Amino acid sequence: MKKVLFLFLCLWLTAFGCQKKEDTIKIGIAGPMTGDQAKMGMDFKNGVTLAVEEWNNKGGVLGKKIEVVISDDQHDPKQAVSLANKMINDGVAGVIGHFNSSCSIPASDVYNRAGIPMITPGSTNPQLTEKGYRGVFRVCGRDDQQGKAGAEFALNSLRLKTVAILHDKTTYGQGLADEFKKFLGDKVNITYYGGIVQGDKDFKMVLIAIKTKNPELIFYGGIYPEAGLLVKQAKELGLNARFMSGDGTIDPKFIEIAGVPAAEGTYLTFSPDPRNIPSAKGFIEKYQSQYGNIGPYSVYAYDAANILLSAIKEAKSTEGKAVIDKLHDMEFDVALGKIRFDAKGDVTASPYVVWITKDGKFEEYWKP
């Protein structure tokens, strides 16, 4: 009798557990939620959370509420792979993330094997969508586009003759630096090319070496914690070269770390200001009322979540292949405007412009 009761209880618990899982649709968020890049991860989380709240307030999707599964990869590729497996085991229907290309690329192998879509708001290395995985998408641009825009600005607007190039040895940082270098070609003299270690705090030795080469510009491929220190320490050493970096640096934390005087005049490649996009007005107002100032990738995470949930709605299913097919077939009307993906999972239109730091803020400066 006890065995019968025990079996009945197990069956009841299993059925209850399955029913509970069916009450919600889970989507994952993956990025650096703690540590020195936590600002970017929190921007992701806030953007996705806002989108999910709006959907849930309207009844959810497919008659079910949406549940967010937050994963902190600490911008560590091994951690990213581990969390990707965990989110799949948790039953997510798709993932918004990761931020770092060095995390997104290995994690994409996991999502591809599981047959679920991933949409990154911020991983720009071309390798991510060159692997041929049908379920991998990004709502941002690529570093071959970004590097080209930066090189065109350096050549055509600044008319430089000498450039020093630094990177942080990561998939993103070195990838962006290499694309910038490639598009410069033989039109300038590369006086220095080398890498630093992400997480280090003292870069004076490498900056002294660069100073002896007397470049007109230092280009850095990397993220804001190191970029801020590089600019600050270059100023302390009396290195008068202008500084330029990419989308990983365009965050208020960069100015905070570098200091307003040292950061002044820094050039940064990024996409156009969403505040100038009419369709983004509603998002910006809601985000600011709830979380304060928007981060560089807040709107990208918000749009990625809306795109994923719209595809689930149109597919009338959370089954991976059906959702991925819709992601390829549909055009999405989101905060950044109309977005459509090409066969690789890249957005069909991805403009980059050059920003400048001025009076402790970022503003658009140059368009190709």
N, C-alpha and C positions, 0 to 999 in steps of 0.2 A: 504493500500500500504506500509506504514511504517513497519507494522508487517511482511509483506512478505519479504521486503528488509532485515529486522533484522534477520529473520529466514535464509535467503539465506547467509547472512554474517556469522552467527554462523556455518552453515554447511560448508562454505568455509574455515573458520578458523580451524574447527575441522579436515577437510580433509588435510589442509596444515600442521597442527601440526602432524598428523599421518605420513604424508609423510616425515616430517623432522626427526622423530624418526627412521624411517626405513633407513635413510641415513647412520647411524652409528650403530656399535655394541658396547654396553657399557659393560665394566668390572670394578668392584670395587676394590679399595685398602683400607684396613682398618688396622689401627695401631696407635700407639702414635706419632702423627706428631708434637705435642707441649709438653712442660713440660720436666721433668727430664729424660724421656726415649725417647725423640724426635730423638736422633741419630739413634735408631733402626728403628723408623718409616720412617725416611728419607732414610735409606738404602733400606727399602722395596720399597718406592716410586721410587727411582732411578733405582732399578733393573727392576721393572715392566715397567717403562717409557721407558727404553732402549729397552726392548723386543718389546713393542708396536710400537716404532719408526721403528724398523727393519721390522716388519710386514707391517706397513703402507707404508714404502718405496717400498715394493714389491707389493703394491696394496691392502693391508688389508686382510680380510678374507671373503669368500662368496661374493666377489665383493664389500664389504663395508669397509670403514675406521673404525678403532677401536678408541673409545673414553674412556678415563680413568676417573673414578669418585673417587676422593680422599676423604676419611673419617677419621677424627681424633677422635679416641675413648678415648684418654688421659689415657690409660690403666685403664679405669673405666668400670666395667661390665655393669652397667646400661646404660651408654653412648653407649657401644658397641651394646646393644640390640636395642636402639633407632635408631642408625645409620644403623643397619641391616635392620630394617623396612623401613627406608628412601631410602636406596639403592634399595630395592626391588620395592618400589613405583616409583623410577627413571628408572626402567626397565633394571637393569643390568642382563647380561646373566650368570654371575658368579662372585665370589669374591676371591681375593687373600688376605688372612688375617685370623684371626688377629694375633698379635704377642704374647700377653699374653694368657696363657691357661684360666685364669679367665675371659677373654673376649670371647675367641673362643668358650668355652663350652656353655654359655647361648646364644650366637649369633647363634650357630649351630642349636638350636631349631627353630629359625626364618627362616633360610635358608632351613631347612628340610621341614617345613610347606609349604614354597613357591615352593619347588621342584627345587631349583637351586643349583649348586655345589659351595662348598667353598674349597679352597686349602690353608692351612696355611703353610707359610715358616718356622715358628718358634715355634709353640705351641707344647710342648713335653709331657704334662700330658697324661697318658694312657686313662683317662676317656673320652677324646674327641672322640676317635674312638671305644670305648667300648659301646657306646650308641646304636649302630646298625643302624645309619643313613647312607644310601647308598651313599648319595651325599657329604659326608665329607671326605676329604683327607688331608694328610700332606706329604711334601717332606723331612722333617727332621725326626730324630729318636724319640724314646720314652724315658721317664725318667726311666722306668724299665730297659732299655738297658743301659742308661747313668749311673744310680746309680750302676748297676752291675760292669761296667767298672771301675768306681771310687773306689769301694770297693776292686776289685781285685788288683788294683794298690796299695792301702793303705796296703793291707795284704801281697801281694807277692813281691812288689818292695820296699816299705818303711818299711815293717815288723813292723808295729805299734802295740803297746800294749794298748795305751790310746788315746781316741778321744773325742773332744767336738763337738757337732752338733748344729748349729744355722739355723734358717730359717726366712723368712719375713712374715709368716702367710698367704701367698697367695696360690692359687691353684698350681701354678708352684713351688714356693719356698719350701713350706712345702712338696709337693709331691715328689720333688727331694730328699730332706733331708730324708724323710721316706724310699725311695727306697734305698738310700745309707746305712741307718741304717739297713734295712732289710737284705741286702746282707752281711753286716759285721757279722750279727748273734751274736753268743756268743764268737767269736774269739778275740774280743777286749773288753776293759772296756770303756763303754760310760760314761765319767766323768761328762758330762753336756749335757742336751738337752733342748732347749727352743727357743722362738721366739722373734723377734723385730718387730717394727712397720714400715712398708714401708713409707718413707717420713721423718722419724726422722733423726736428725743430730748428736746427742750425744749418743754414745753407751758405754761410759766408765764404767758405773755401771755394765752392764752385762759382760763386758770384765774383770773387776776386779774380779767378781764372778768366771769367767772361770779360771782366773790366779791362784786362790787359789787351783784349782783342778789339776793344772800342767799337762795339756794334751800335747801330742806330736804333735797333729794336730787339727786345727779348721776347720771343714767343714761347708760351708755356702750355703744354698739354697736360691737364690735370684738374684737380678739384680745389675748391676755395680754401680749405685749411692751409695747404702748402702754398697756394698762390698768394694768399695774404701775407704769409711770412716772407716769401721771396721778395715781394714788392717793398715791404717794410725794411728788410735787411739791405736791399739794394740801395734804398734811400739813405740809410745809415752809412753805407760805404761810399756814398757820393757817386754812385753809378747813374749816369744821366740818361741812359738809353730809355726809350719809351717801352711800355709793357703791353703785351697783347695776349689774350687767352680765349678760351671757348666757353661753351654753355655750362660747363661744370664749375665755372668761377663766378658766373653772374648771379650772385646771391648777396643780400645785405651783410651776411657774415664775413664775406671777403673784405668789405670796407671796414667792418668792425675790427678785424684782425690786422689789416694793413694800417689802419688809421686814415682818417679823411685826407690829410695833406699828401700822404704817400700814394694813396689810391687815385688821386686826382689825375685825370687824363688817360687812365687805362682803357684800352680798347678791348671789346669782347664780342665775339660772334654769337648770335642767338637769333631766334625767330622774332617777327615783329611784335610790338607791344600789344597785348590783348586789350588794353584800355582804349585802343583806337579801333577795335573791331566791334561794330554795333551788336552783333549776335552774342558777344561775351558780356554785355552790360548786366544782364540779370544774374549771371553767375557771380560776377565780381561783387555786386551789391550783397547777395546772400552770403558769400564767403566772408566778406569783410565784417558783416554784422555778427557772424558766428565765430570766426577765427582770427580776425584782424587782417593785416596786409597779406595779399596773395603772394605765394612764393613763385619762383620761375616755372616750376612744373606742376603747380596746383591745378591749373586749368587743363593740362594734358592728362593728369590722372582722372579728373572729373569727366573729361570727354571719353577717355578709354573705358571707364565704367559704364557710361551711357551707351557707348557703342556695343559693348559686350551684352548688356541687358536688352538692348533693342534687337540684337541678333537672336537672343534666346526667345524673346517674344515672337519674332517673326517665324522662327523655326518651330514654334509651338512645342519645344522640347529642350531639355538640357543635354541631350546626347551630343557628344563632341563633334562628330562628323557633320551633323545637321547644322550646328551652330557655326562651325568653321565655313561651311558652304555659304551660309547667309553673310558672314563677314566678308567673303570675297565678292558676293553678288550685289550687295546693297550699297547705296550711297547714304551717308549718315549726316543729318543736319544737326550740328552740335555747336558748342559755344565758340569754337574757333572758325566756324563756317561749315562748308560742305567738305566732307572727307570721304574719299574712296581709296581702297587699297588696290595695288597692282598684284600681279601673280606672285610676286615674292613676299608680299605682306607689307611693303612700304607704301607710304602715302603717295598719291600720284602727283601732288604739288607740295613742295617743301621749300619755301624761300628762306634764305638766311640774310640777315642784315648785320651791320656793325653798330654796336652800342658804345657809349663812352661814359665813364664815371665823371660826374660833375657836381660839385657842392655836396658830396656825400650821397648822391643818388645816381641811378642809371637812367640814361635817356638814349633814344635812337639817334644815330649820328650819320650813317651812310647806307645807301642801298645800291646793290650791283646794277 
